[in-house]
Amino acid sequence: MIQIINNKMRCTKLMVRFTAFALLLLSINIHAQQQTQFTNILLHQYLYNPAFAGTIKGMQFNAGYRHQWAGFDGAPRVYMASGYGTLKKKPKMAIGGLIINDQSGLINRTSLYGSYSYHLKLNENLKLGFGMSLGYVQYNLKVYNAKPYDKDDGYLSSSILNGNALDANTGFHLYGKKFFLGFSGQQLTKWKLNWYPGSKSALSQHFYAYTGYNFILDSKKKEYVLQPSVLMRFNSPAPFEIEYNLKLTYRNLVWVGTSFRHARTSTNIDKKWQNNSFCGLLGVTVSKQFNLGYSYDFGLSNIQKYNSGSHEVIITYTMFSKKGLITDKVQNADEEELNNIDNSMKTNIKSKKK
């Protein structure tokens, strides 16, 4: 009888263990949005779209940190670094690189990407950039850091699961002096994550669309610029998210902004909007090269009762050459050549008139 009870207890432990792992893997693969969510997207659009590289003359480097749901044990923490810029002899082309480390409880995800983009001038006011990036994604599930009920369970104290994948992202970016519009797709490979033999986990595709416009509030001094924008995220079957942003900049020195984000899931029968959050943004231009941005997210759902919000910081550094931006040399050379041609034509016309 005792032996039968012990066998039943072992079976129960195995079932509980299997169920916990299954739920955890499902949360990674199905129900949760796999891509890292940042609030300061307008300060670093390259995070979601490789086509953004090349829109700024010269080179730009970024570093960021996000602490989500502060106060939770094992709450998500994200570290990010990137760099991109135009090529010196081919200013229509740009290359870049991005690395992200996302730590959420037992899960550690590291992503590394390299990108290429090409930009076309459509007219005097608009340019269009196309970009793509290839990368490598690694998941580590540190089971040995779990706090099991049975402390003598050797399996939980020594095991670790790994998932590796090759990834590809692409997108386009339409922009001018006052307007921008972009669309991108990430994790397009849908690469399978082999956690264990027979695992069906895989990268899920993510899609982003965004647009914005800069309104100059004082046409004479041009000191105040108001920028409304919208960002949409879609990753089925995760909730469809819309984010409304409003940013006010003063003399390119300091800016304040606000953002409202909410999600709608197709699994609800009544399809109600949920997971609402309110964000505040603040930024300052430390020098001609350095920009510093901060954001604070305050959730409006019940989960806010158990955390103190989310914090995010991003630093941007733009590198100039000694004689101006890297691409200015090429542009100045082109303008000088056009001026020489124009002057020679004027000289010929004058000589003919004489």
N, C-alpha and C positions, 0 to 999 in steps of 0.2 A: 504493500500500500504506500509506504513512504517513498519507495523507488518510483512509483507511478506519479506521485505528487511532484517529486523532484524533476522528472521528465517533463511534466506539464509546465513547471516553472521555467525550465530551460527553453521550451518552445515559446512560452509567452515572452521571454526576454528577446528571443530571436525575432519574433514578430514585431515587438516594439522597436527593436533596433532597425529592422528592415523598413518599417513604416516611417521612422524618423528620417532615414536616409532618402527614402522615396520622396517624402514631402520636401526635403531640402533641395534635392535635385530638380524637382518639379518647379520649385520657386525660382531656381536659377534659369531654367530652360523655358518655362511656359508663362507663369503668372507675372513675373517681375520684368521690368524693363532692364535689359542687360547693359545698355549704354549708360555712361555716367551723365548725370544731370547737373548742369551748371546754370547759374543765374546770370552771370556776367557775359552772356553770349554776344552782346553788342560790342563788348570790348575785345572779344577774341572769337570772331566768327570762323576762324580756321579750325576750331575744335570740331565743328559740325560739317564743314565744307572745305575740301582741299582746293577748290577753285578760288578761294579768297586770297591765297598766296599770289602775290603779284599785283594786287590792287594798290599797295602802298609802295612808293619808290624807296629803294634801299633795302635794308634788312631789318627784321624785327624779331626780338626774342621775348618770350613770355614764360612766366612761372606762376603757378597758382596752387591754392590749397582750399579744400572745402571740408567742413565738419558738419555733417548732417545729423539732425535730431540730437543735439547736444544734451547730455544728461543720461542717455541710454547707455547701458553697458554693451560694448561691442558695436556702437553706432558707426555708420559708414564714414570713412575718412578717405579723401581723394587727394593725390599729389599729381601735378601736371607740369610738364615743361615742353616748350616747342620753339622752333626757329624756322624762319622762311624768308625768302627774298628773291629779287629779280637777278637774272644773270647779267654780268657786266657788259658783255658784247652782244647779248640778245635780250633786250629789255622786255620783249613780249613774253618771254618764258620765265618761269619761277620754279624753284625747288624748295622743299621744306621737310621737316621731320617733327614727329610728335611722340611723346612717351607719357603714359598715364598709369598710375598705380592706384587701384581701388581696393580698400580693405573694409570688408563688412562682416563682422563676427568671425566665423571660421573660414570665410571665403576671401581669398586674395587673388585679384585679377590684375595682370600686367599686360599692357598693350603697347606695341612699338610699330610706328608707321613711317614710311618715306613717301613723299608726294611730288607730283609734277603738274604744272598748270600752264595754259597758253591763253593769251588775251588778245582779242581783236577790237579794233576801233570801228564801231558801227557808224557813228557820225560825230559831229562836234561835241555832242553832249553825252553820248552813251558809249560804254565799252562792255564787252561780253567775255567772261573768262570761263574756260573749261578746265576741270582738274580731276585727277584720280590719285589714289594712294593704295599702296600694297603694304601689308603688315603681318605681324605675328601676335597671337593672343595666347596667353597662358593662364589657366585657372589652377589654383592650389586650394584644396579643401583640407584644412588642418584638423583632422578628426581628433588627434591627440590633445588638442586644446579644449575639447568638450568637457563638460562637467556632468558625468554620468551618475545615475542613481547608484549603480553598482560600481564602486571604486575598484573592485578587484577584476573588473572586466579588462583583460589584457588587450583585446582587439581595439577598444576605444582609446587605450593609452598609447598605442604605438602606430596606428594606421594613418595614412595620408593618401588622398586621391588627387590625380593630376588630369587635366584636360588641356590639350594643345590644339591650335587651329591656325590656318592661314586665312587671311582676310583681305577684302578689297572694298574700297569706297570710291564714290564718284559724285560729281555734281557740277552745276553751272552757277555763275554769279553775274547778274546784269547790274550795272552800276553807273552812276554819274556823279556830279558834284553834290546833288541834293537827294538822289533817289537810289535805292538798292532793292534787288529782288533775287532770291536764291532758292535753289532746291537741291537736295542731296540725298543719296541713299548709302547706308552703311551696313556692314556685315553682309554683303551681297553674296558671299560664297555659301552661306548656310552650312558651314563646315561642321562635321560631326565631332562631338567631344567624347572620346573613348575613356570614360571614367573607369569602366570595367567591361569585360567581355559581354557583348550583347546590349550595351548602353545605347539608348536612342536619343540622347541629348544632342543639341546642335545650336550653333549661333542663329539667332533670329534676326531677320531683316528689320532695319529701322529707316524711317523716312522723315525728312525735315523740310519744311517750307517756311520762308520768312520774307518780310518786306518792311520797308520803312521810308520815311521822307523827312528831310530837314527843312523846317520853316524858319526863316529869318524874321524875328519879331520887330527889330528896328532896322529898317532898310538903309539908313544913313550911316550909323556907326557900326552896325552888324556885330554888336556885342553879345546879343542873346539869340540862341538857336534852340528851337523846340523840336524834338524828334519823337514822334509816335511810331511805334512798330508793332508787328505781330509775329509770333513764332508758333508754328504748329508741329507737334511730334506725333508720329503714328508707328505703333509696333503691335500688330495683332498677335494675340488677343488682349494685350495690355491696354489700359485705358487710352483713348485718344485725347491728347492734351492741347490746349490753346493757352498761349501766354500773351497778355497785352502789356506793352511797355510804354512808358512816357519818360523822356529824359530832357532836362533843361541844362544847357551849357552856357557859361558866362566867359566870354573872351578866350575860349580854349584853355582856361586856367582851372576851372572847377565846375563840376556838374553834380546835380542831384536827380534822382529818378525814383520811380515807383513801378511795380509790376504786380499783376494779378494773374494767377495761374489756376486753371481748373481742368478736370478730366471727365471724360464721358466714356463709359464702358459699354460695349455691345452685348455683354452677357446679362445685363439687367433687363428685365422684362419691360419696365417703364423707361429705361435708358435715362436715368437721372444723372445730372452733373454732380460730381463728388470730388473729394480730395482737394478742396480749394486751399490756396495759400496766398498770402500777401507778402510782397518783398519790397524792401527799401534799399536804394542804391546811392552811393556817395563816391565821388572820385576827384582826384586832384592831379594837375600836371606839375610835378616836382621841378622839372627842368625841361629843356627842349627835347631831351631824349627819354626821360622817365615819366611814366604815368602809373598811378596807384589807384586801384578800385576796390571797394568793399561793398558787400551786400549782406543783408540779413533777411532770412525767410521766416515768416510766422504762419504756421499752419492754422487753418480754420476748422479742421475736423477734430474728432474726439482724441486723436493721438497726441494733440498739442498739450493735453493735460499731463502727459508723462515726459515731456522734454521741454527744453528752453529755446527751441528754434534752431535754425541752421545758419552757419557763418561761412563766408567765402571771401578770400582775398586773392587779388591778381596783380602782378607787377609786369609792366610792359616797357621794353627798352628798344628804341629805334636807333640804328647805327647809321651815321652819315659819313661820307668821305670828306677829306680836308677841303675840297673845292665844291662841296655840295653833296647832294645825293648821288648814289652810284649811277643811276640812270640819267641824271642830269647831264653827265658828260656826253652821252650818246645823243641826247636831245639837243644840247647846245651845238654839237657838231652838225646835226641835221639842219638846225635853224641857220647856222652860219653858211652852210652850203646853199640853202635856198636864198639867203640874202645876197650871196655872191652872184647867183644866177639872175636874180631880180635886178641887181645893179648893172650887170652886163647888158641886160635887155634894154634898160633905160638909156644906157650910154649909146647903144646901137640906134635906138629910135631918134635920139637927139642928133646924132651924126647924119642920119638920113635926112632929117628936116633941114639941116644946114646945106 
